[in-house]
Amino acid sequence: MSVHTHNITTALKAQFEGPQPDMEIDNVSIDSRSLQNNSGTLFFALGGQNRDGHQFIPALMAKGVLNFVVSQIPEDAKGKANFYLVPDTLKALQDFAVYYRGLYSFPVIGITGSNGKTIVKEWLNYLLSPEYNIIRSPRSYNSQVGVALSVIGINEHHDLGIFEAGISTVGEMRKLEPIIRPDIGILTHIGAAHDEGFTSREQKIAEKLQLFIHVKTLILQNNAAVTALVAEHINTFTWGFDDATAHVNIAKKLQNGGTTLTLHYRGDFEIHVPFIDNASVENAISCIMLMLHLDYSTETIADRISGLYPVELRLQVKNGINGCTLIDDSFSSDYQSLKIALDFLEQQKTHQKKTVILSDVFQSGFDTKVLYGKVAKLLSGHNISQVIGIGETISRELASFPNFYPFETTKDFLNHPLARGFEDETLLIKGARSFRFDEIVVFLEEKTHETVLEINLNSVIHNLNFYKSRLKPTTKVMVMVKAFGYGAGSYEIAKALSHEKVDYLGVAFADEGIALRNAGISTPIMVMNPESTTFAAMAAYNLEPEIYSAKELRAFIAMAQQKNLSNYPIHLKLDTGMHRLGFQENQLKELTDLLRNNNLVSVKSIFSHLSASDDLQFRDFTVEQFGKFEAWSNQLMADLNIQPMRHILNTSGIYNYPEAQYDMVRLGIGLYGVGNDATERQSLQLVGTLKTVILQIKEVPAGDSVGYSRRFMAQHTTSIATLPIGYADGIPRAWGNGNGFVTINGQKATILGSICMDMLMVDVTGISCKEGDTAIVFGESPTVVEMAQALGTIPYEILTSISQRVKRVFFKE
């Protein structure tokens, strides 16, 4: 992009204040942490419940950023940079996107719906790219901010746009429509997603249709409840299964491992879709309809649709060989997504050495020389240690880049000794699908069995922000990452939290904190259950202990004296009713005597733990705990003349008792999407999904048994599938023998007989599935809450029981 600053003032209706009124902008940013911020950046200081972009302006100025869109100008920054003063910086970002969209007149396709938006967008990009130079939303950038950033990626070489829009409540689409201003609309499947943001399904549909008020053609499935809400002036192009009233009438049948569609439209013709699930078939039909509307030949449509592939929408973090961390983005290679991937690499790096394996870069819209100049600038700005380029063009264009190693093909690279030489580094593997970079991932990934626990980092951050929204802006947040991050994986979760600038991390034992330090985590870490034998190690790694007894305090002071420490931070635990660890009222004098005039340690915080914050029937007891904590902490603060932080709220406390948030709160299980209240859970997003695969399917005749001790006896011929997961992976044996189930292709498959150490068997009678298909052990169905309720336990136990031999895969959409 290239925009002059005087145009920005006009577009935003902003008040300009600054020393350089005529500059050129080539980058827009909302993230102060991005290494792509520079003198050509226009930074929008977006506000939020717990973070305000205005506070990062001095740091950005130090990096050379000179242009800021603000709702207030920091006093110490006046006259030192250009400021565009507006009432609302988010609206200003959207206004800028509207202005920028207006600079271009090529056709734009707008996509919305409950499900399938991103898949349809990515497939259309694949299907149409031979004829068009396409700009599209990167990944699932479909929010109030994401849509604006997507459109700002347009350049003068693009000749087709494909943008998706998502909404969660009323009024949002009216803001997105002028940003996208689509000429052609596609409405995908309407489902239950975000129903809670609307008074009815009808209202949600009407709101989504606001995206299409100016389109020339709207493509959608023929559905009376939807078409009745479409404005009369909009020309529709509809499809339907066995629906003669639709413009395109479609019949389908499963065939050759996929679905054969027979379409009646200007004659009959067949198209083979390489999927059998309903969602994929419907998404493919949306693509077919668009190609028909654009007058592609049926032969071309059939040929290209047959080549559709599963779309991986996520940046995934995986454990690699020789202590490496892999960031798997092996299905796309374009300039916009490279910018996102490099920011994610910086966020998730576990080593200072950073390597990028990159294929030829496609679909940028830029001239080849210009494009690779921009790529080189990106790589340099992110301090990449070495770059491995695979492809004829990148090998030629980046030949002079420092520490660049060119290869013509993926096979050439895998056969080279360099492919086996990675050690203790973070690797971003990013390539266009045709380069088969998934083979590189398989080669470099640490080998584990096919059961994986997928962790959605977007959901982690969403849940963090949900609880922060219940706090005052000044309240600090400690997040618990003990017990291997509640089973989710502590390093990667801690990396994401550090990037979000949480104030503290909490671990149970010193070795957990040491592991985080060795992974590069610099956030303050509190050790909740320190043992005196680890005090010296804690000091060496700058870990802060919970102090819960006079004996422990004396031991720590002795270590501090031996190590010649001064004012080392400690955290005092008060026992107000939990009766686990902590000082009681009659011990406060002894504690005060030990700390008075002691400069070896410094009281960083005073805290306690609630026993029953999740159960409002014990509200009186919880209020009593608050009273004790208030009195005892005040006594300590007065006697020692100190003003440390105070904290008592855990996850349920944040939700049920926000009035007692003090200076800091401790967020635990809620971060991982588990709340104790049904209403609370509705506001949280699923974090972990435990998946495995079908190893074998067989028919068991009536009268035969399944599994150990013959606990299941087939009453009729039964199809069973064997899955490679068992109680050694953390699945409770009590979940077997008909009590529990897994989900396969959207259907419940009951667990048959006893769960084995490494395997379990499920009933797949009547379920369309094959060996290699995915089985969901927990996630959306069943949820860990449902499992815990059925087993008479708590979700904590389910999550923390998942064995570390189960591979964790972290992803960001």
N, C-alpha and C positions, 0 to 999 in steps of 0.2 A: 504494500500500500504506500501511497505517497499523498499526504494531505498537508497543506500549509496552515499554519496556526491561525491566520486571520479567518479562514473558513470554519475553523472549530468554534470560534467565538460566535459566529453567525448561526451555525447549526444548533448550538446548545442554548442560544439566547443567553449567553453567559456574560458576566462582568469580568473583563480582563484586567489583571494587574501583574505587571512583570517587566523586566528589562529588555526582553528580546521578542518583540511582537511579530517578527517575520522569521519563522523557522519551519523546517520540513519534518513531518512525523512519518515514521515508517513502521511503527509498532504500537499496539495498544496493550496495556497490562492492567490486571486487577490484583496481581499476586506480588507482594513485595519481595518474596523469597526467590523468585525466578532469576536465574542467572542471565536471562535474555534482556533484562532491563538495562537500558543505556541512554545515551544522549538523544536518540531518536524516538524514545518511548513517551507516549502519552499515558500517564497513570491516573486511573479513576479511583479515588479514595472512597471505596464503598463502605458504608456503615453496617453495623450488625449489633445483635444483642450483647455479644461479649467481646467483639473485636471491631476496631474502627481503623480503617485504612489510613486515616489522617495521622495516626501515631507513628507510622513508619516513614513519613515524609523526610525527616532529617537523614535517616539511613539511606534512603533512595537518592537523595541529593548528593550524599557522599559517594555514591556509585556513578554519578554523572547524569542522573535523570533531571530534566530541566522543566518538564511540563506536567502540571497536575490539575485534574478536575476535582474541585473541593466544594464542600458546603461551608467551610470556614478556613481561613488562612492562619497557620500557626504563627504566633507572634515572632518567634526567632527565625522565621523563614521569609518574612516579607522583604521584597526587593532582591532576593537571592535566586529566584526562579520564576517561571511563568505560572500564574494561577488563573483558572477559569472558574469563577465563583457562580455556583448554581444552588437552588434550594434543595435538590434531591439528586445525588450522584448516580444512583441506579437509573433513574429516569433519564439522566443526561447520557449515560452509556447507551440506553435504548434510542434516544434521540439521535445520537451520533451514528448508530447503526442504520437508522432510517435514512439519514442524510447520505451515508456511504452507499447504501443500497440504491439510492436514487441516481447515483453516478453511472449505473450500468443498466442496460436494457435487454440483455439476453433472456431467454425463457427460464423460468424457475418453477420447479416442482415442489409443492409443500405437502408434507405427510404428517398426519396425526392419527390418533386412535389409542386404545388402551394397551394393545400388544402388537408387536411386529414392526414398529416404526423403524427401528434401527436396522433390522434384517432387510426390510424392503429397500431402504436407502442404500445399503451396502450392495445388495444384489443388483439394483438398478445401475449403480456405478460400474459394476462388472459388465453388465449386459450392454450398456450404452457407450462405454468408453472407447470402442473402436471408432465411433463417429464423432464423439464430442470431447472437448477438454472441460472436465467437470470440476466444479467446486461443490463440496458437500460438507455437512456437519461432521466434524471429527468425533468419532465414537458416538456416544449418546449425549452430545451437547444440545439438549432440547429444552433447557430451562429458561427462566427470565433473563439470566446472565448468559447461559450457553448459546442461545440463539443469536444474541447480539455479537458475541465473539466469533461465531461461525460465519456470519455474513461479512464481518470485517476482514475475513480472510480472502475475499474476492480480489482478483487482479484483472488487468486489462486483457489477458490472454484467455480467460474463461469464456465459454459460450453456452454453458448450461449449468444451472444450479439445482441441487437437491438438498433441501433442508427439512429437518423434522422438528416438530413442536410438541412439547408435553405440558400439561397443566395439572394442577392439583386442586384448584378451587375456582370460583366464579371471578370473572373480570380479567384473568390473566391472558387469555387468548387475544383479547382486544389490543393488548400491548404488543403481542408478537406478530400479529397479522401485518401491520405496516412495515415491520422489519423484514419479513420474508417476502411479502407482497407476491404470492404465487400466481402463476398463470394457469397451472394445472394442479389440481388437488387430488390426493389419494387418502381415503379414509380406510384405515385398517380395522382389524377386529375390535369391537367394543366389549370390554369385559368388566370385571369388578375392581380393577386397579383404581385407586383414589376415589372410590365411591363415597368415602367418608367426608370428602370435601364438598359434596353437593347434596341438595335436599332430595334428589331423585335421579334415577338413571336418565330420565328424559332431560333434566336440566344439564347433566354432564354432556350428553350428546349435543344439545343446543349450543353449549359453550364451545365444544370442539369445532362445530361447524362454523364458528366465527372466523376460523382461519381462511375459509373459502368464499368470503363475501364478494371478492373481486375476481375469482377464477373464471376462465373461459369454459373449462370442463372439470367436472368432479367425478372421479372414479370410485365406486363403492359397491359393496354387495347389496343386491336388491333386498330391502327389508322395510316393510311398511312403517314400522315404528321409527326408523331413521329417515327414510325418504319424505315422510310427512313433515319433517322439521327443516328440510332443505328449502331455501328461499326459491320462489318460483322463477326468478330470472336466471338461476344457475342451470347450465346445461349439464345433465348427468349422463354418465356412461356406466351402466350397471351390469353385474354378472350374478348368476345364481345357479345352484345345483338343481337340475331337473325343474327349472323355472322358466316357462315359456314367456313370462311377462318381462324377463330381463333382456337387455340388449344382447348379452352373450349367455346362452344356455349351455351348461356344462354337465357332463356325466363323468363319473370317475370309477376306476376299479384298480385294485392292487395288482401289480404285475411286474415281474422281473426285479423284485427287490425295491420297487418304487411305486409310483402311482401314474397310471395312464389316464389322461384327460381327453375326452372327446368334446370339442367345442363346436357349437352351431353358431356361426357368424359369417355371413356371406358365403355359405356353404359349410360343410363339415370337414374338420381336420383334427388330427391327434397330436398331442404333445406329451412327452414322458417327463415327469418330474421325479428326480432321484431321491424322493423322501416318501415316507408312508404316514407320518403323523399329520393330523389335521392342521395344526398351526403352520407348519412349513408349506403344506399344499396351498393353503389360503394366501400365504405371503407370496408364493410363486404366481398365483393367479393375479394378484395385484400388479405384479411385474408384467405378466402377459398382457393384461388389459392396457397398461401404459404403452407397451410396444405396438399393440394393435392401433391404439389412438394415434401413434406417430407413424402409422402406415408401414411398419416393418413387414416384410414378407413372412408368411407362415413358415416357410423353410428356415429362414434366419432365426425366427423365434424358437422353433423346435430345437434347432441345433444349439443355440446358446442356453436355453433353459435346461437342456440335458446336462450341461456342465456346471450347474449350480452346486455350491458346496456349503457345508456348515460354516457359519461365520463365527469366528472367535472375537468377541467384542471387548475383551478384557486384557489389560496389561497384567501378567501373572508373575509373581515372585516365587522362585523355586530354589531348592538347594542344589548346588552343582558339585562337581568333582573337586577334590583337592582344596576344600574350604572355600570354594567360590559361591557367589550368589548370582543366579541367573534372573534376568528380567525378560520374559518371553513375550515378544511382540512380533511373532514370526509369520503374520498373515497380511501385513500391509506395509507399504513404503511410499509415503507421500510427505510433502514438506510440512503440512499442518500437523499431521500426527507425529512426525519426528520431533517437533517442538514440544509436544505434550510428553512424549516418551523420555526426552532428555530431562525435563523437569522431574518426572517420576524417578528416573535414575538417580538424580541428586538427592531426592527425598529418601529413597530406600537403600542407598549405598551402604554396604557393611564394611567396605575397605576403601582406603584412599585411592588405590589404583582402580581406574575405570576404563573399561574397554568397550568399544562399540563395534559390533559386527553388522555391517550395513550393505544391503543390495543396491542396485541401481534404483534411483528415486523417480517415481512416476507421478503423472497427473498433477503437476505443480502449476502449470500455466506459464511458467517462466521459460525463457530461452535457456538452453543447456548451460552455457557459460555462466549466466546470471544465477541459475538455480544452484549450481555446485559452488559458486562463490558464497551464496547464502548458507549452504550446508556447511562449508568450511568455517564460516564465521560462527555458526551455532556450535559446532564441535569445539572450536577454540574457546568460545565463551564459557563452555561447561568444563573446561580443563580436562578433556578426555586424554588419557595416558597413551592409548594406541587405538588405531582404527583399522579394521580388517574390511576391505571393500571387495564385494563379490559381484561381478558383472563387468561387461566390456566398457560401459560408459563411465561408471564410477572409478574404475581402474585407471582410465585415461585422465579424467577431470580432476581427481584428487591425488595425482601421482606425486606432486610436490608437497603434499601435506605432511607435517612431521609425524614420524612413527606410523606411516601408512603402509599396509601390506596388501597388495592387490592379488586377486584370484579371479580367473575367468568364470569358474563354475563352483557351485557348492561342493560337488564331488572333489574337485581339485583341492579345496580347502581341507575337507575331511581327511584326505590322503596325505596331507602335509604334516610334518612334525609339530608345527606351530599349534595345530588343533589339540594337541595333547599336552601343551606346555602351560596351560593356565593354572594359576595357584594363588589363593588368597586375594581375589579381586572380584569386582562386581562387573558383570557383563550384560550389556543390552544387546539382545539379538533381534534385529528388526529387518525384515525383508518382505518383498512382494511375494504373493502366494506362489507364483511360477518358479521362484528360486528354491522352494521346498526347504525353508529354514527350520521347519519342524524336525528335520533330520539332524540338524545341528543341536537343537534342544535335547533330543533323545540321546545324542552322543555325549553331551556335556552334563546331563542331569544325573544327580546321585540316584543310583538304582534302588528302588523300593517297590513293594508290591502294589497292585492296581487299586487298592483302596485309598481314597484321598479325602481329606477334610479341607474343603474350599472355604476361604475366609474373604469376605467382601469388605475391603478397606473403605469403600464409599459408605457402607452401612455403619462401620465403626465410627466414622467421623459424624455421620448423621446422628447417631445415638449420643455421642459426646455433646453435640450442639443442642440436642433436645434437652438434656439435663442442664446444660449451661443456660438455656433460655429461662429456666426457673430460678436463676441466681441473679444477684446484683452484679453489675459489670465489674465491681472491684473484688468480688469473691474469687479466691484462687481455687484451683482444682488439682487434686491429687488423683491419679488413676492407678488402680491396682492391676499389676501385671504379674502377680505371683502365681504359683502353681502352673508354670508354663503358659501364662496368659490365659488362665481359666481353660486350659486345653487348646487354646487357639494358636499359641506360639508367641513367646514373649519378645524376641528380637524384633520381628517384623511389626508387631503391634506397637512396640515402643518407638520404632522408627516413625511410624505414622503419627503417633502422639507427639513426639518431639517436633515434628514438622508443624503440628498444630499449636505448638508453644504451650502445652500444658505446664503447670508450675512444678509438679512433683510426680514421680513414679513411685509406687509402693511394691515392695517384694517381701516375701516371707523370710528368706534366709540370705546370708551374705553371698553365697555362691551364685545365687540368681542375679544379684546386683553386679557381681564381678563379671559375669557373662555378658551383661548388658554393656558395661564399660568396655569390655574387649570387643564388642560389636560396634563401638563408636558412639554410644549414647552418652551425651554430656548433661542431660537434664538432671536436676537434683533427685537423688534416690534415697528413700527412707526404707530401712530394714525393720520389719515389724516384729520379727522373732529372733533377735541377734543372740548368738551364743558367745560367751566370753572368750572362747578359743579362737574366734574369728575377728576379734577387735582390731588387731594389728593389720590384718588384711583389709578390713573395712577402711581404716585410715589411709592405707596405701592407695585405695581405689576411690577415695572421697565419697564413701557411703555413710549415711547418717543414721545412727541407731535409735530405736525406740528404747527408752529407759523405763523399766516397770518396777524396779525394786532397789532398795538401798544397797544390797549386796552387789547387784549388777552395776550400779553407779560407781561404787568404790572400785570395782575391777576396771571400769572404763577410765576413771580418773587416773588410776595407777598406770595404765597403758599410755595415756596421754602424757603423763609426766615422764615416762621412760622414753617416749618418742619426741619429747620436747615440743608438744603441740600447744597451740594457743587458741582459746575461744572456739574449740571444735564444736560444730552444731550437733545438738542432741534434741530428742523429742520426748517429753514426759507423758507417760500414760497413766490416767487416773481410772480407777475401778469404781464406776458409779452404779454398778448393778449387774454387769455381765459376769463378774466373778470368774474371770479367766486369768488375765494378767493386769497389773496396774497397782498404783498406790491407793490405799484407802485413807479415810480422813484422819485416823489416828497415827498415820505414818508421815503426814505432811510436815510436821516439825522436824523430824529426822532428815527429811529430804531438804528442807530449807537450810538446816545447819550444814549439810554437805555442800550445798551450792553457794552459800553466802561467802563473798570475798574469794571465790574460786575463778581464776581466769584461764584455767585449762579447758573448760567447756563453756558453751554458751547455749542457753535454752532457746532453740529455734521455734518450738511450738509446744503447746499443752493440748492434750486431746483425750477423748474417751470414746468408748464404743457402745452403741445402742443394742440392746438385747432383742427388742421386739418392734422395731420401727415399721416392719412389714405388716403388722397385725394391729389394726386400730382398736380391737377390743382391749388391748393393753395400753391404751393411750395415757391413762393416769400414771402407769408405771414409767412410761417414756418421759412424760412431763416431769416426773420426780427425778429421773436421771438428769434432765436439763437443769433442774434446780440445784442438784448437787454439783454438777459441773460448773455452773456459774459461780457458786459460792466458793468452791475449793480452788478454782483457777484464779478467782479474784484475790483470794487469800495469798496464794503463791506469788502472784504478780506484785501485790502490795509489799509482802515481806522481803522479796528479792529486788524490788524496784526495777522490774523488767516489763516489757511490752511485747511478748512473743505472739505469734499467730495462735489462734485457738480453732479447733475443729472437732466436731462430734458426729456429723451426719454421714451415713453411708448411702448407698443407692436408694433404698427405700425411704431413708430420712430426707433425702433431697426432694423426693416426690411428695411425701406426706407432711413434712415439717419444714418447709423452706424458710419459715420465720426464725429458725435456729441455725442459720448457715454460718454465723460467726465470720471468721476470716478465710476459711478454706473448707472444702468438703472433700470426701473420699468416694470416688466413683468406682464401683466394682462390676458386679454381674450385669448391671444395666447397660454398660458399654457393649456387651456382647449380645444385646437384643432380648434379654430376659428381664421382665418386670414382674413384680409380685401382685400387681393389680391388673385386671382385664383392660381397664381404660388406659392405664399406663402402657401396656403392651401394644395397644393400637397405634401408639405414637412412635414405636420403635421399629427398626428394620432388622430383618434377618441377617445375621452375620455369618454363621457357620452352616455349611451343608456337607454332611457326611455321605460320600458316594462310593459305590463299588460297581463291579460288573458281573454279568452272568458268565460263569465258567462253562456250565454244561446244562442242557435241558434233556430230560428223559421222561418216559411214560412209566408210571408205577401202576400195576394192575390191582384190582380190588383184592383185599386180603393181605397185601404186602405192607411192610412197615418201612419207616424212614427214620434214620438216625439211631443214636445210642439208646439202649434200653427199650427199643421198640415203642417209644411213647406215642408215636403217631401210627395209626393203622388206616390204610386207605379203604374207604367204604365203596369207592367206585374208581374207575380208571382216572388217575390224577397226573397232570403234568407238573413236574417239580423242576425248579431251577436251583442250582448250587452256586452260592456266592462266596468269594474268598474273604470273609470277615467273621470273626468269632469273639469269644469272651476274652481271648488274649489281646484283642484290639480294643476292648473296653465295652463290648455289648453285654449287658447283664444276662445271665442264663435265664433269669425269671421272665425275660421278654420273649422267650421261645414258647414252643408247645401251644400255639394258637393264641397266645396273649398279645403278641405284637405283630407288626407287619412292616414291609418296605413298600415303596412306590415304584412301579415299573411302567413307563409310558403312560403315566397319569392314572394308573389303576392300583388298587391295594392288592398286595400279594402277601397272604398270611404266612407267618413263620411256622414251619411244620417240625414237630419233634423237638429234641434237645438241641440247643445251640452248642456247637463243637468249639474246640479251642481256636481253630483257624477258619472255620467255615460254618455256614448255616444254610438251610434249605427252605424254599418258599413255594407256595402253591401258585402256579401260573396258568392253571386251567382257565381257558377262555380269555387269556390276555395275549394280545398280539405282540410277540417279542422273539428275540433270537439271541444266540450266544454272542457275547460282546456288548449287548445293550446295557445301559446304565440302570442301576437300582439306587434309589434314594433311601438311605437308612434313617437319617433325620434331616430336617430342613423345614420346608413349608408343610410337608405332611409325610410322616408324623413330625410334630414339633418336639423339642426337648421338654417343653412344659407338659404336653400330652403323655410323653413317655414317663416322665417323673410322676405324674398323677396316677397313672396306671400301675406303677411299680411301688407306690407308697414312699417315694423319696423326693429329693429336690433337684432342680435342674443343675445346680452346681456339681452334684455327684456324677451326673451323666456326662457333663462337659469335661470335667477334670479326669475322668476315667479313660478317655480316649488315649490309647497307647501312643508313645512317641514313635513307634515303628510305623504308624499311619502317617503317610506323607501329608504335609501341610502345603497347600497352594494358595498364595495370596494374590488377589487381583483387584484392579481398579478399573471401573468401567469408563 
